[in-house]
Amino acid sequence: MRRPPVALLCLGTAAVASAVCALALGTPYVPPARIPATLGSDGLAGLVVTELRLPRMVLALIAGACLGAAGLVLQEALRNPLAVPEMLGVSSGAALGVAAPLVLSLALPLGVQPFLALGGAALGGLLTLIAAGFGRSPSAVLLTGAAVAAALQAALLVLMVMADQLDLQLIYRYLLGSLSARTWDDVTGLLPWLAVAVPALVLCVPVLGVLRLGDDDARTLGVRVERARVAALGIAVVLIAPVVAVCGPVAWVGFLAPHLARRLHPDGGAAGWLVRSAGCGAIVVLCADQPARLALAPVETPVGAWTALVGVPVGVVLLKRGRRPARGRGPLPPPAPAAPDAPVPVLRKAER
């Protein structure tokens, strides 16, 4: 019987410990043994656990899974391990779509925010694709996306200058990503988007496996590469925009989760990596939310600050290790020199 890898056991342990901390720690403190009895009770502890801590934990899992899956879709579609939502204008566009009405004092219902984020994310992704020639070159898409993201972030800075002090604090906390004061309404607001995104992901997996072969081989197999990249970016937008509308741009989860997924199963395909990337993203956000709640209590820090602080160096280490040759094998030996050309015998016709 094959044993599970140590990294998988560590991730599972961290997930269980973070889930217990998410429900038990805080004010009021609930002993872990009493959590099942507290759920649904009428007391203060039951209200806090059921209406505040539990939806926050569920939202962290859903947001992390969406961001992790979106990161893997972008990396596989562009064949670049550095392709992340933050560098393609998607996250910045979604944040701009939500922050602009707040600064401009537009009275809009909360149910419109996901559509604003979706429009901003689609705008950022569309600008990237137009400037990069609709995905003809993966490297051009990545470089152009970084420029578009920088331009959208500059627009966000202009909005922050125009905002008053109260709006500035709200925008600043939102741009770093936060799960504070989230309820079941925020969780249920994501469910319709998941109903659209999950079937699209299932249909996208075979195309991602073909795109990994290269553009020429994918065209030979009948895949329209440019349209496939546009479709992959559209699926990533549907995954990212609702999360950004609710939680803000939780940074670098889409970078770290796919690398953890590949590290857990290096020989897996796009389907296995997609599931593992979603699971790793959920665990990363859930673990990062605990120091965001408790490190400076009673003041809460944005969860996006912790994911960026931990995710970037860990992701870089995983990226470097993924490029090293396997231990014990060493570098491949140089090819042997070719033997000198031997004289080719001339076949003569037999004399009649």
Salt bridges, closest charged atoms under 4 A:
GLU76 OE1 - ARG212 NE 2.78
GLU76 OE2 - ARG262 NH2 2.83
ASP215 OD1 - ARG79 NH1 2.78
ASP215 OD1 - ARG229 NH2 2.70
ASP216 OD1 - ARG219 NH1 3.86
GLU226 OE2 - ARG219 NH2 2.90
ASP289 OD1 - ARG56 NH2 2.85
GLU300 OE1 - ARG56 NH1 3.06
